[in-house]
Amino acid sequence: MKRLVFLSAAIAALALASTAAAALAPWTFVGTGSSCPVVSTYDNGVLHLEKNCPTTTNASAGASITGLDGQTFSSASFTLASASQCQGGSPRFNVASSNGTTYFLGCNNVTPTTNADGTVTYTFTAATIAAAGNQVAFPSGAIKTVDVLIDVQGTADVSHITVNGTTEVPVPTVTGPKHKSECKKGGWKTFTSPKFRNQGQCVSWSNHHR
């Protein structure tokens, strides 16, 4: 019995770790003294980015990719809704390394692949960067942070974002009951994240998580 409990706890811990290790965290930035409507939202598998002001304005929209600290960078990729959304070096990955260098991997630094549905995929490996003429250096050292962003005027619909072979998505927001009493009198039917099949399941979740 103890062994089964231990194994269950270990499996749960691994599941939690994998969730925490791969996550997009959308953000927007407007520099002090600047004014710019910027947008970063994630919906239905797409990170939608907008910068609605001149490129010269100190502003950007993007998402941080968490859980990569200490890893060695081997590959990354993203897909755009169309090739027209690649404007110079934007969108791009900013990869900050333990060696003190930040590597800028822009969509114009590799040769894209056009997909059957018209979307375009940009893959960043040592080989694809070399094949495009080594316009940028390939990241070395241990990863400190990784962001995907735009800082030019325009929009980008970015999907299938991967780093080191892992697809990155936001961690789901949990809005379950704060107390088991919220599950009663049909209250269990109102929750969608997570969604419950009956009152008993709702109460059980509340007892375990709260």
N, C-alpha and C positions, 0 to 999 in steps of 0.2 A: 504493500500500500504506500509506504513512504517513497518507494522508487517511482511509482506512478505519479504521486504528487510532485516529486522533483522534476520528472520529465514534463509534466503539464506546465509547471512554472517556467522551465527552461524554454519550452516552445513559445509561451506567451511573451517572454522577454525578447526572444529573437524576432517575433512578429512586431513588437513595439520598436525594436531597434531598427528594423528594416524600414518602417514607416518614417521614423525620425531621420534616417540617413538619406532619404531621397525626397526633397521637398522644394518647391518653388515658393518664394515669398515676394509677391508683387510690391513695387514701390514707385514713387514719383519724387523728383527732385527739382527744386527751383532755387537758384542761388540768391543770396542776399542782395536786395536792390533790384532784382529782376521780376518780371511779371510774365507768366506763360501758362495757359491752360494745358496741363499734361494729364494723360490718362494711362493707367496700367490696370487691366482687369483680366481675370481668367474665367472662361466659361466654355463648357462643352469641349474641352481639350485644346482650346486656343487661348494664347496669351495675346491680348489686344493692346497695342501700344500706340499712343498718339503724342506728338509734340506740335501744338498749334501756335507756333510763333517762329520767327526767323531762326535759322540754324545757329547764328552767332549768339543767340541768347543762352545764358548759362542755365540750361534746364535739360532734363532727360527723363525717360520713363523706362522701367525695366523690371527685373525680378532677380533677387539673389537666389542662389542655389545652395542650400544648406547641406551639411553632412559630408563635405568633401575634404575637410581640414586634415592635412597630413598625407593625403593620397598623392600618388604620382600621376600626372596628367598623361593619358594615352590617346583619348579621342573625344570628340564632341560633335554634335550636329543639331541642326534645326531645319524646319521646313517653313517656307513662306507661301502665302496664298498665291502670289505671282512674282515673276522676276522683277517687275517694276517696283516692288517694295524694297529691293536692294538698292540703297542709295549710297554709293561710295563705301565707306567702312561701317555702314549701319544698316541693319542690326549687326551686332557683334557680341562675342564673348570677351569679357575682361577677366583674365586669369591672373590673380595676384599670387606670387610665389614667395617661398621662404628665402629665396636668394635676393629679395629686395626689388625684383623686377615685376612689372605688370605687363602681361602679354595681351595684345589687342588682336583678336582673330575676327576680322570683318568678312562679311559675305562676299566682298570683292577680292578676297585673298585666296579663294579656291574656285575651281571650275564646278558649277552646280550641275545637278541631275534633274532634268524635267520629268515629272511624273505624268502618268496617263490622265490624271484629272486636272492637269494644268498647274498644279503646285510645284514648287521648286525646292529641292533639298540641298543643303550646304553641309559638307562633311569635312571636319578638321582633324587630320592625322598628319604624322610626319610625311607620309607619302603624298597626300593630296596637296599639302602646302608646297612641297618640293616640286610637284608636277606643275603647279601654277607659277613657278619661278621664284620660290622662296621670298615672297614679298614681305613676310613677317617671320620672326623667329618662332620656332616651336617651343612651347613651355617646358622648362626644366625646373628641378627642385621640387619641394613639397608644396602642394596647394595650400594657400591660406584662405582665399575667397574666390568665388566665381560668380559673375553676374552676366545676364544677357540683357541687352538694352538698345535703345535708339537715342541719339542726341542730335539728329538732323530734323528739319521740319518735315512732317509727313506722318504716315501711319504704317504699322506693320502688324500683320496677323501671323503670329509665330506658333507653330505646333510641333509635335514630336521632338521636343527638346531632350537631348540626351547628353550625358557626360560619363565617360568611362563605361559606356555600354548600358547605362541605366537611364530609363525614361523618367524625367523629373516632372512632378505634378504637385500642386498644393496639398498640404495635409487637410483632410476633411474636417470641417468644423462640427464638433459634437455639441448638440443642444438638447440633450436628454433631460429627464426630470431631475430637479435639484433635491426633491424629497419624494418618497414613495406615495405620499398622499396625492401628488399630482397625477398619479396613474389611475386613481379611482373615478367613479362616475363617468366613465368613458373618456377620461383624460388621456389614456394611453393611445387613443386614436389620433391625437393631435400632433404627435411627434413624428418627424420625418428623418432625423439624423441623430440617433438611429431610429428606424421604424420598427414597431412592435406588432406581433401577431395577436396578442391578448394582454389583459391586465396583469396576469401572473408574470409574463416575460418582462413587462415594464417594471414591476416591483423588484424582480430579481436583479435587473440591470441597475436600478437605483441603489439597492443594498450593496452591490459589488463596487460600483464606481463612486458613490458619494459617501 
